[in-house]
């Protein structure tokens, strides 16, 4: 049997190697347009800045090394421009000559290509996309030659923010712009994204949201970026607007696609016999909603490619779907992680979703290098089933994100984490895992034991009609009524038991302690501001 694989980055090389390990008798051949295979695309921004010094460090395998290790035949520089599914034949061009390659089974893993907007100036010198090692090489060399250091990154997703951080390390002044109304659109709820924006701007990176790229100007090379409302000087522009599936050669062939992405079933099969697809050129299922889902992540590519290979060789394995899990380093002291549905997405999907924002220590507070996790947990109000999770912090956000992945994948409820024996020692975690803490907090909120005002509600109302009570250890909120939690006498003189009181502390914990005390004294209208002054900009008119 001969299996032909189109594409050789994440999914293509994974499926080819797995097939050969499973059955050495199968002939496997890869056709790929580029000269590099199996490169670490996620590491490219760090190569641009020099954090990763050598280009070879982001090349996982050369064609020669891969062939020797796996027995797979690799043909580079082969640009596929047509497929005949009836004849089971692929047409490709190499060095200007056209060739045909037959197959018994075909795997399409052609990945995706960067989106370039149809605006003036995108072809100017100094305007780049970042998708391949060659792209990173060109950006790195151009950046080093810039005498003035002004960069604009168009797109505030994960790659755009990583590029902003790494250009800042290269001594550029950086502006990040996005047409969405918050950074990391669709990945993080707006209040979480806006907190991250404030932290990014503290480090000197300018953030422009709700800003559309109108054009790029310059005489031969880029000089400025036009948004329609203002012109921003720029010596370097990175277009980080996302990707689209690299599947145009399949148009008109009869293979089912949706917005250019190949539709596959849970076995990674297309609607064409003996044709499979995986990676950034294919759709998967959302594990929670069951709907078609585009997950252009290296992790998804590798997982689905392995399942695809198992189904081709012998096994009967189904892919249950992706959660859109991702982590990103935004700054040296700020990481972000997310998985599952945002609250906004959960509500749109018809879930009776409820959420909480909580700030916890990421490890024992007294241990050197300790930091905070700002977390948001989303669950179904009636069933308590966990639906989504977001985290921002200086520490290992991947750890708590991965706990949430397990919870969502297994359909777990909040209460199931209350007694879980997670690893603890001061350098690594808190005695009760940060994830368990937020699960308990949301459980208390659903039960009515912890009554709160969410950051979104606060942003909309600014606590109109509430008297703000400062529960910080020392007076810290101008215009608020300070209560000394340690020495206060209860009930508190001057506060009516029917009065609407918003309890605000650093994170929310002291506010919860005060709320509990006040309730026991007959106060009936108290709310705690989730995330306290750590997360919210609290101002009193």
N, C-alpha and C positions, 0 to 999 in steps of 0.2 A: 504493500500500500504506500502511496506517495501523498504526503501532506505538504501543501504549499502555504507558507505563512507570509502575509504582506505586512511589513512593519517590523522594526527591531529595537524598540526602546524598552518599555516595561512589559506590556502584555505579550508582545511578539516573542521576545527572547524567553520569557517565563514559560509560555505554552510549548515552545519548541523544545526547550531543555527537559521539561517534565515528560513530554511524549517519548523522547529518546530514553529517558531513565526507565519508563514503564515498559517499553518494548523496543529493544535495540534493532529489531528487524525492519522497523518502519523507516522509510526514507523521508527525511524532513529537510525542506529547503526554505530559506528565508530570502525574500526580495525586499530591499530597503533603499529608499531614495538617497539617504545621507551616507556619509562615510564613517560616522561614529555610530556605534550600537550600544545599547544597554547603558546609557549615561544617566547621571543623577540630575534630572531636571530641577528638582527641588533645591539643589545646592548651587544653582547658577548665580543667584544674587550675591552669595557669599564669595564666589570666585571674582565677581566684578569688583568688590571692595578689597580683595586681597586677603580676606579672612581665610579663605582656601587659596593657598598660594599657587599651586601647580595645577595646570589644566588636566594632567593625567589623573589627578585625585578624584575628578568627577566622572571619569570614564571607568565604569565598572568592568567592562570587558572590551578588548579589541576583537574584530572579526576573527583574526587568527587564533587568539587565545580561546574564544568561545567555541570555534570549530574543534580545537584540540580537546577541550574539556568535555564537550557534549556529543560530538559526532554529527552536528547539524551543519549543513552546507549553507554558507552565508554569501549572498551576492549584493555588494554595496553599489551605490550609484545607479540603481535600477529604478527608474520612475515608471510606475504602473499607470497606464492611461486607458485601459479597457479590460472588461471581463466578459467572456461568453459562457454563461452558466449552462447552456445546453451542451456545448462542446467541452465543457470543463477545461477552459483554457484562459490564460491571463496574458495580455499583451503589455509589454514594457519596452522602454527605451533606455539604452545604455550607450554612452559616448556617441550619440547621434544615430545609432542604428536600432532598428525595431526587431524585437524578438517575441516568440511565443513560448509559454511554459504551461504544460499540462498538469493536472492534479486529479487525485481521487477525492480528497477532501480539502476544502479551502478555509483558512483562518484569516479573517480581516482584522488587522490590528494596526491600522495606519495612523492612529492617534488623532491629533487635532492641530490646528494652526492658529496663530494669533489673529485676533480681530483688528483690522485696520479701518478706521472710520473714513467715510467718503467726504473728507473735508480738505480744503486747500492746504498744501504744505507738508503733507505726510511723507513726501518723497525727498524732502530737503536733507542735506547732510546734517548729521547730529540728531536725527529722529530714529528711534530704534524700537523694535519689539524684542522680547526675551523669551525664546522657546528652545534654542539649541545651544550647544557649546560654542558654535561659530558666532551666534548672536552675542553671547557673553564676552567672547574674545574681542569682538568689534567694539562693544560698549566700554570695556576695560581700557583698551588702547586709546579710544577717543577721549575718554574722561581724563586720562593722564596728560593728554595734549592740551586740554582746555586751560587757557591762561586765566580767564575768569570762571568762577565756579558757581553757576546758577542752573539748577535743574528743576524741571517740572515733570511730575509723574501723573499721567492721565489714567485714573482708575485706582480705587481705594480698596480693592480686594486684598487677599493674602499676598499675592506676588507684588502688587503695587506698594504695599506697606513694607514688605521686605526690601524692595528696591530703595524705598525712601530711607530706611534705616542705613542701608549699606552705602548709599550715596552720601549720607550725612557723615559716615565714617571716613569717606574720601574727601572730606572738607568742602562739600557742596552745600550751599543754601538750597533748601528743598521746599517746593510747593507740591502738595498732593491735591488733585481735584477729582471730583466724581459727580455725575449728574444725579445720583441718588441723594436722599436727604440725610444720609449718615454713612460713615465708613463701614466696611465689611457688610454691605447690604445683603439681606436675606440670610446671612449666617448668624448675625447677632441681633437681638432686639435693640431698638433705637436707644433706649436709656443706657444700655451697656456700651454700645458703640460711642455714644456721646461722651461718656466718662473716659473711654480710651482716647478719644480725640483731644480732650483737655490735657491728658497726660502727654500725648505726642507733641502738642503745641508748647508745653512747658520745656520741651527739649529743643525748641527752635525750629520745628518743622511746621510749615503753614498748611492748614487744612481748609479746603474750599469744597463744601458740599452743595447740592442743588445747583451745580455749575456745569454747563455743557460746553464741550469743545467746539468752537466755531471755526477755528483755523489756526494754522501755524505759519508764521511769517519769517522772512529772511531773504537775503540776497545770496543765493547759492547754498548757504547753510543757515540753520535755525538761529533766530535772533530773539523771538518772542512768541508767546502763546496768546491767542485771542479767544476770550470767552463770550464775547458779545457785550459784556458789561465792563470789562477791563482788559488791559493788555499787560501780561506778566513777562518781564525779560527772562530769557532762557538761552543757555549755551548748550544744553542737552535736554532732550525730551524722551521719556520712556512711555510708550503706549502699552498700558497694562489693563486693557479693557476686557480681558477674558479670551476665551478660545472658541472656535467652532470646529466641528468634526471634519477631518480631512477625507471627505468621501465623494467629492465632485465627480470622480471617474466612474462612480456607480449610477449616476443619473441616467434614467431611461432603461436600466437593466431589469427592472421588475422587483428588485429587492426592496423590502418595506423599510422606509425611513421616516423619521419625524424630525423636522428642522435639521435635516442633514445627518442625524444620528441613526444608526442601524437599530431596528427593533429586534430584540432577541427574547427567547423564552427563558425559563429558569435553568435550562441546560446550556444556555448561551448559543442556541441554534437560531438562525434566521428563518425567514419563510421560504428560502430556497434550499432544496435538498443538498446535504453535504456541505453547506456553507455556514460557518460560525463567525462570531465577532466578539471582541473583548477590548477593553481599554477606552480611551477617550473618544473613539469613533462610534461607540455603542451606548445604548440606553440600558439601564438596569431598573429594578423595582425599588421603590421606597419601602423599607422594611416595616414601617408603621402604617402607612396609608395603602400600600399595595399598588400605588399608581406608578406609571412610568416616570423615570427619574434620571437626570444627567449628573453623573458623579465623576468629574474629570480629576481624579486623584490617583496618585501612584499606588496607593494601598488598594483601592478598588480594582485597578488594572491587574495587579498581581494576584489578588484573591480570585477574581473571575477567570483569569487565564489558567490558573491551576485547576479550577473546576471544569473548565472547558477541556483541558487536556485529559482529565480523568474520564470525562464522558466520551471522548474520542477513542480512548484506548480500551477501557474495560468497565469502569464503574458506572453507576447510575446516581449521579450527585446533582442536587438542586441548589441554586443560589437563592437564599431567602431575601436578599436585598441589602441595600446600603442605608446608612443613617446620615450621610454627609458629615462624618466625623473629620475634624481638622484641628491642627495646632499650628501656631505661628509665633515666632519671636518678633515683636513689634519694635521693642527697644531693648537695650542691654538689661534693663530692670523691669521689663514688662512683656509677659507672654500671654497668649490667649488660646483657649481651647473651647471646642463646642461639639455637640452631637445631638441628633434627633431633631425635633421640631422646635422652632422658636415659639414663643407664646402667640405672636401674631399669626404664624402659620397654623398652629393648632386650632385657634379660633376659626380661621378661614376654612379649615377642614371639618368643622362642625363638632369638635371636641368641647366638652364643658371644662375648659382648661382653667387652672388656677396656678399662680406662681408666687415665688418669694425671692427677694434679693437679700443676701446675707454676706457679712464680712467676717471672716475667721482668720486665725493664725494658720500659716501653712506648715509650721512645725512648732515645737515648744518656743514660746515667746522669748525665753531667756537665752536660747541657744544662738551663738553668733551667726549672722547671716539670715536670721528668720525674717519672714515677710508676711504679707497678707494675701488671702484669696478673696476676691470679690466674685461671688457666685450667684447664678440665677437658676432655679430649678422649676420645671414646669411639670405638672401632673394633672390627671383627670380628677375633678373634684369629688365625684361620686365613688369611683373605684379606687382612688389613690394610686393608680398605675402611672409610673414615671414615663413622660413623653419627651422631655428635652432638657438639656443642661448647657450652660455657658459659664466660663470662668475667665477671669483676668487676674494676673498677679506676677510677682517677680520670681516665684518658685516653679516647681515641677507641676505645671498645670496638666500635663499629659496623664499623670497618675489618677487624679480625680476624674478627668474626662473618661478614662478607660473604665473606671468603676461604673460611670453612667452608661457607657456603651453596653456593658454586661447587663445592667439593670433593664435597659430598654429592650435589648435583644431577647431577654428571657421574660419580658412582660411583668417585671417585678413591681411590687407596691412599696410605698414609703416605709411601712412598718417592718418590712422584711430586713431592713438594715439596722434596726435598733440594737440588736445583740450580736452583730457580726464581728468576728475577732480579727480585725485588720491589724497589720504590723504597726508597732509603735516603738519608737525610741526618740529622744529629743532631737537628734540631728535629722530625723526623717519625717516625723509627723506629730500630730497632737494625740493625746491619750485616747480621745474619741476622734476618729477620722473626720477631717473637714467635710467629706461628703455625707457621712452619717449625721453630722451636726445640722447641715442644711435640710436633710431629709426629715429630721426631728422637728426643725423649725416650721417647715411647711405642713407637717402633720398637725402641729399645734395650731397653726393658722386655720387650717380647714376645720378643726374641731371647735374653733372659737376661743381657744385658750390664749391665743396671741392675736390681738386685734391691731391691724396695721393700716398705715397709709403707704401705698406703693410709691416708688419714685415717679412713675408715670402720673399717678394721681396728684402728687405734689407739684410736678411741673405744670400740670394743667390748671390747678387751683391756687397754688402757693398758700395752701392751708387757709383759704378764705373762711372766716367764721370760727376758726380755732384760735385759742390762746396757746402760743408756743412755750413749752416748758423745757428749759435748758437742764439736762441731766448729766452734763459733763462734770468731771471731778472738781473743776474750777470754772467760774463764769467765763463763757466763751462765745455766746451768741448774743450779739447786740440787739437790744430791744426785747429779749425774752425774759421770762420769769425763771430765775435760777432756783433749783431745789437741791440742797445738799443731801444726797441719798443716804450717806452714812450717819448724818446727825439729824435729819429731818424728823419732825414730829407729825404724826398722822392721826386724824385728817390734817391737811395743810391749811393754815389760816389764809383767808383771802381767795381760796379756790372753791367755787361752788361745786357740789357733787353732781349737778346736772350740766355743768359747764363743759363745752367741747375743748378738750385738751390734747394737744399734739406733743408727745414726749420725744425729745430729740437728744441723742447722745452721740458718741463718736461712731459707733457701729450699729447699735440697736439693742445690745445686751443690757446695758444699764437702764435703757428705756423700758425693756421688758420687766426687769426687776421692779421698777417704780410702778408700772402698770399693775403688776400683781399685788403690790402693797395697797395701791389706791382702790382696786376692786374690792379688796377685803374690808375697806373702810366705807364702801357704798358709792364710790364714783362709778358712773355708768356710761360716760362718753369719752373714754380715753382711746387714743390711737398712738402707736409707735411708728416713727418714720423709719422705714426699712433702709438699712445701710447708713443711717445717721449722716453726720457731716463728712464722713470719709467719702461717701458716694454722692451726696447731694450738695448743691450750692444753696445753703439756707440763708435767706435774707428776709427780714421783717420790715414791712413798710412802716 
